[in-house]
Amino acid sequence: VAVAEDVLINAYRIDRQEARSLKYNRDETTLFSSDSSGSSRRRD
């Protein structure tokens, strides 16, 4: 799922570098949050 950097920048008030970092590190962070949301929402 693609997330526009501008959306992240506007939503979280962060700079473009941080938005890009969040965008590409999202797969790693979802591993930790998937326990509470259940395994049915898994993305490939």
Biopython code that builds the backbone (N, CA, C, O; Angstrom):
import numpy as np
from Bio.PDB.StructureBuilder import StructureBuilder

atoms = [
    (1, "VAL", "N", (0.855, -1.188, 0.000)),
    (1, "VAL", "CA", (0.000, 0.000, 0.000)),
    (1, "VAL", "C", (0.890, 1.236, 0.000)),
    (1, "VAL", "O", (1.709, 1.429, 0.898)),
    (2, "ALA", "N", (0.717, 2.052, -1.002)),
    (2, "ALA", "CA", (1.534, 3.254, -1.130)),
    (2, "ALA", "C", (0.942, 4.398, -0.316)),
    (2, "ALA", "O", (-0.266, 4.632, -0.336)),
    (3, "VAL", "N", (1.794, 5.092, 0.386)),
    (3, "VAL", "CA", (1.365, 6.251, 1.166)),
    (3, "VAL", "C", (2.093, 7.473, 0.642)),
    (3, "VAL", "O", (3.321, 7.487, 0.565)),
    (4, "ALA", "N", (1.337, 8.495, 0.283)),
    (4, "ALA", "CA", (1.950, 9.712, -0.234)),
    (4, "ALA", "C", (2.746, 10.414, 0.861)),
    (4, "ALA", "O", (2.266, 10.578, 1.983)),
    (5, "GLU", "N", (3.952, 10.820, 0.528)),
    (5, "GLU", "CA", (4.789, 11.503, 1.513)),
    (5, "GLU", "C", (4.134, 12.794, 1.979)),
    (5, "GLU", "O", (4.229, 13.156, 3.151)),
    (6, "ASP", "N", (3.470, 13.488, 1.061)),
    (6, "ASP", "CA", (2.808, 14.746, 1.423)),
    (6, "ASP", "C", (1.722, 14.531, 2.467)),
    (6, "ASP", "O", (1.511, 15.374, 3.339)),
    (7, "VAL", "N", (1.035, 13.396, 2.372)),
    (7, "VAL", "CA", (-0.010, 13.091, 3.348)),
    (7, "VAL", "C", (0.604, 12.930, 4.734)),
    (7, "VAL", "O", (0.080, 13.452, 5.719)),
    (8, "LEU", "N", (1.708, 12.212, 4.803)),
    (8, "LEU", "CA", (2.396, 12.030, 6.081)),
    (8, "LEU", "C", (2.910, 13.351, 6.624)),
    (8, "LEU", "O", (2.799, 13.631, 7.817)),
    (9, "ILE", "N", (3.471, 14.157, 5.740)),
    (9, "ILE", "CA", (4.018, 15.453, 6.148)),
    (9, "ILE", "C", (2.922, 16.338, 6.723)),
    (9, "ILE", "O", (3.105, 16.959, 7.769)),
    (10, "ASN", "N", (1.789, 16.393, 6.042)),
    (10, "ASN", "CA", (0.689, 17.242, 6.494)),
    (10, "ASN", "C", (0.007, 16.687, 7.740)),
    (10, "ASN", "O", (-0.388, 17.445, 8.625)),
    (11, "ALA", "N", (-0.131, 15.370, 7.809)),
    (11, "ALA", "CA", (-0.850, 14.757, 8.919)),
    (11, "ALA", "C", (-0.035, 14.792, 10.213)),
    (11, "ALA", "O", (-0.586, 15.029, 11.288)),
    (12, "TYR", "N", (1.260, 14.560, 10.110)),
    (12, "TYR", "CA", (2.084, 14.438, 11.311)),
    (12, "TYR", "C", (3.018, 15.616, 11.535)),
    (12, "TYR", "O", (3.760, 15.651, 12.517)),
    (13, "ARG", "N", (2.979, 16.599, 10.606)),
    (13, "ARG", "CA", (3.836, 17.787, 10.732)),
    (13, "ARG", "C", (5.317, 17.409, 10.804)),
    (13, "ARG", "O", (6.050, 17.877, 11.676)),
    (14, "ILE", "N", (5.734, 16.565, 9.884)),
    (14, "ILE", "CA", (7.131, 16.142, 9.832)),
    (14, "ILE", "C", (7.750, 16.558, 8.504)),
    (14, "ILE", "O", (7.043, 16.934, 7.569)),
    (15, "ASP", "N", (9.071, 16.488, 8.430)),
    (15, "ASP", "CA", (9.726, 16.864, 7.187)),
    (15, "ASP", "C", (9.726, 15.696, 6.205)),
    (15, "ASP", "O", (9.370, 14.572, 6.560)),
    (16, "ARG", "N", (10.126, 15.976, 4.976)),
    (16, "ARG", "CA", (10.053, 14.971, 3.915)),
    (16, "ARG", "C", (10.953, 13.776, 4.202)),
    (16, "ARG", "O", (10.600, 12.642, 3.880)),
    (17, "GLN", "N", (12.091, 14.018, 4.794)),
    (17, "GLN", "CA", (13.014, 12.922, 5.108)),
    (17, "GLN", "C", (12.393, 11.951, 6.111)),
    (17, "GLN", "O", (12.510, 10.735, 5.966)),
    (18, "GLU", "N", (11.736, 12.500, 7.123)),
    (18, "GLU", "CA", (11.073, 11.654, 8.117)),
    (18, "GLU", "C", (9.909, 10.894, 7.497)),
    (18, "GLU", "O", (9.699, 9.718, 7.793)),
    (19, "ALA", "N", (9.162, 11.563, 6.642)),
    (19, "ALA", "CA", (8.030, 10.920, 5.985)),
    (19, "ALA", "C", (8.499, 9.750, 5.136)),
    (19, "ALA", "O", (7.880, 8.686, 5.127)),
    (20, "ARG", "N", (9.592, 9.957, 4.428)),
    (20, "ARG", "CA", (10.146, 8.896, 3.587)),
    (20, "ARG", "C", (10.637, 7.741, 4.446)),
    (20, "ARG", "O", (10.476, 6.577, 4.078)),
    (21, "SER", "N", (11.227, 8.055, 5.577)),
    (21, "SER", "CA", (11.714, 7.029, 6.483)),
    (21, "SER", "C", (10.558, 6.199, 7.036)),
    (21, "SER", "O", (10.634, 4.971, 7.090)),
    (22, "LEU", "N", (9.495, 6.875, 7.443)),
    (22, "LEU", "CA", (8.311, 6.178, 7.945)),
    (22, "LEU", "C", (7.697, 5.301, 6.871)),
    (22, "LEU", "O", (7.282, 4.171, 7.130)),
    (23, "LYS", "N", (7.646, 5.839, 5.665)),
    (23, "LYS", "CA", (7.023, 5.136, 4.548)),
    (23, "LYS", "C", (7.711, 3.801, 4.283)),
    (23, "LYS", "O", (7.050, 2.782, 4.084)),
    (24, "TYR", "N", (9.043, 3.813, 4.282)),
    (24, "TYR", "CA", (9.775, 2.602, 3.928)),
    (24, "TYR", "C", (10.053, 1.693, 5.118)),
    (24, "TYR", "O", (10.440, 0.539, 4.935)),
    (25, "ASN", "N", (9.863, 2.190, 6.317)),
    (25, "ASN", "CA", (10.058, 1.365, 7.504)),
    (25, "ASN", "C", (8.745, 0.811, 8.044)),
    (25, "ASN", "O", (8.722, 0.131, 9.070)),
    (26, "ARG", "N", (7.654, 1.107, 7.345)),
    (26, "ARG", "CA", (6.340, 0.734, 7.834)),
    (26, "ARG", "C", (6.172, -0.781, 7.934)),
    (26, "ARG", "O", (5.489, -1.269, 8.834)),
    (27, "ASP", "N", (6.791, -1.532, 7.016)),
    (27, "ASP", "CA", (6.671, -2.983, 7.044)),
    (27, "ASP", "C", (7.237, -3.563, 8.338)),
    (27, "ASP", "O", (6.700, -4.533, 8.873)),
    (28, "GLU", "N", (8.309, -2.975, 8.834)),
    (28, "GLU", "CA", (8.912, -3.464, 10.070)),
    (28, "GLU", "C", (8.043, -3.149, 11.274)),
    (28, "GLU", "O", (7.915, -3.972, 12.180)),
    (29, "THR", "N", (7.443, -1.964, 11.292)),
    (29, "THR", "CA", (6.649, -1.554, 12.445)),
    (29, "THR", "C", (5.326, -2.299, 12.508)),
    (29, "THR", "O", (4.775, -2.482, 13.594)),
    (30, "THR", "N", (4.806, -2.731, 11.365)),
    (30, "THR", "CA", (3.533, -3.445, 11.376)),
    (30, "THR", "C", (3.685, -4.829, 11.993)),
    (30, "THR", "O", (2.705, -5.411, 12.459)),
    (31, "LEU", "N", (4.887, -5.354, 12.002)),
    (31, "LEU", "CA", (5.117, -6.651, 12.625)),
    (31, "LEU", "C", (4.842, -6.599, 14.122)),
    (31, "LEU", "O", (4.344, -7.562, 14.705)),
    (32, "PHE", "N", (5.171, -5.466, 14.737)),
    (32, "PHE", "CA", (4.985, -5.329, 16.171)),
    (32, "PHE", "C", (3.537, -5.019, 16.536)),
    (32, "PHE", "O", (3.073, -5.415, 17.605)),
    (33, "SER", "N", (2.823, -4.324, 15.669)),
    (33, "SER", "CA", (1.455, -3.924, 15.977)),
    (33, "SER", "C", (0.429, -4.962, 15.526)),
    (33, "SER", "O", (-0.757, -4.827, 15.824)),
    (34, "SER", "N", (0.877, -5.995, 14.809)),
    (34, "SER", "CA", (-0.060, -6.973, 14.268)),
    (34, "SER", "C", (-0.618, -7.900, 15.346)),
    (34, "SER", "O", (-1.667, -8.516, 15.154)),
    (35, "ASP", "N", (0.073, -8.000, 16.466)),
    (35, "ASP", "CA", (-0.383, -8.884, 17.533)),
    (35, "ASP", "C", (-1.741, -8.459, 18.084)),
    (35, "ASP", "O", (-2.585, -9.305, 18.379)),
    (36, "SER", "N", (-1.951, -7.164, 18.222)),
    (36, "SER", "CA", (-3.189, -6.670, 18.806)),
    (36, "SER", "C", (-4.326, -6.611, 17.790)),
    (36, "SER", "O", (-5.498, -6.696, 18.156)),
    (37, "SER", "N", (-3.973, -6.464, 16.509)),
    (37, "SER", "CA", (-5.011, -6.317, 15.492)),
    (37, "SER", "C", (-5.446, -7.658, 14.915)),
    (37, "SER", "O", (-6.486, -7.743, 14.261)),
    (38, "GLY", "N", (-4.671, -8.691, 15.149)),
    (38, "GLY", "CA", (-5.030, -9.997, 14.631)),
    (38, "GLY", "C", (-4.296, -10.306, 13.347)),
    (38, "GLY", "O", (-3.816, -9.396, 12.671)),
    (39, "SER", "N", (-4.202, -11.577, 13.000)),
    (39, "SER", "CA", (-3.429, -11.984, 11.833)),
    (39, "SER", "C", (-4.233, -11.909, 10.541)),
    (39, "SER", "O", (-3.684, -12.113, 9.459)),
    (40, "SER", "N", (-5.527, -11.618, 10.642)),
    (40, "SER", "CA", (-6.376, -11.593, 9.448)),
    (40, "SER", "C", (-6.121, -10.369, 8.581)),
    (40, "SER", "O", (-6.482, -10.355, 7.404)),
    (41, "ARG", "N", (-5.493, -9.329, 9.161)),
    (41, "ARG", "CA", (-5.235, -8.101, 8.417)),
    (41, "ARG", "C", (-3.840, -8.085, 7.811)),
    (41, "ARG", "O", (-3.301, -7.016, 7.523)),
    (42, "ARG", "N", (-3.254, -9.251, 7.616)),
    (42, "ARG", "CA", (-1.884, -9.349, 7.117)),
    (42, "ARG", "C", (-1.773, -8.891, 5.668)),
    (42, "ARG", "O", (-2.632, -9.193, 4.840)),
    (43, "ARG", "N", (-0.704, -8.158, 5.377)),
    (43, "ARG", "CA", (-0.479, -7.663, 4.013)),
    (43, "ARG", "C", (0.742, -8.329, 3.412)),
    (43, "ARG", "O", (1.734, -8.559, 4.105)),
    (44, "ASP", "N", (0.677, -8.634, 2.149)),
    (44, "ASP", "CA", (1.814, -9.251, 1.454)),
    (44, "ASP", "C", (2.543, -8.234, 0.622)),
    (44, "ASP", "O", (3.529, -8.567, -0.035)),
]
sb = StructureBuilder()
sb.init_structure("model")
sb.init_model(0)
sb.init_chain("A")
sb.init_seg("    ")
for serial, (resi, resn, name, xyz) in enumerate(atoms, 1):
    if name == "N":
        sb.init_residue(resn, " ", resi, " ")
    sb.init_atom(name, np.array(xyz, "f"), 0.0, 1.0, " ", f" {name:<3s}", serial, name[0])
structure = sb.get_structure()
